[in-house]
Amino acid sequence: MKKLILPILLVAALCLFWKTAHAAPTLLMGSLVTVNNTTSNSPAVSAFSYNPTLQQFSVTHGALTSTGALTLNIQTTVDQTNYVTIGTWTPSYTNATTETFSGSSYAVTNYIRVQAVTTNSVQIGGSYGQ
């Protein structure tokens, strides 16, 4: 029974997050639009943001000739294949040391869109959210 409590709380927290993150509908395709035997994309809209405020990076490096001798690209992905750089970091010190920096500088906003693919003339409209 104790092993079930954590998963149940996690699911409840995710449901609450999902409900608050999608509180207001966003119009994706306006009133009815006609898509005729083609592919049509809606505009991209913000789906949800993630800001790793409680996370921090810890980097240990050896002696550097200059602070520009090392650059870390902070990257994110949704599929673990295609990564996007959301920020960069360079050390503050040239001597061998361990440096920490906050993840809150690298907020990520995910965007979604809807793609309608038709084989004949179809009228479609839609919104995202509640």
Helices and strands as residue ranges (DSSP letters): H 2-21, E 26-27, E 33-36, E 39-41, E 45-50, E 56-61, G 67-69, E 72-77, E 83-89, E 97-102, G 103-105, E 108-112, E 115-117, E 121-124, E 127-128
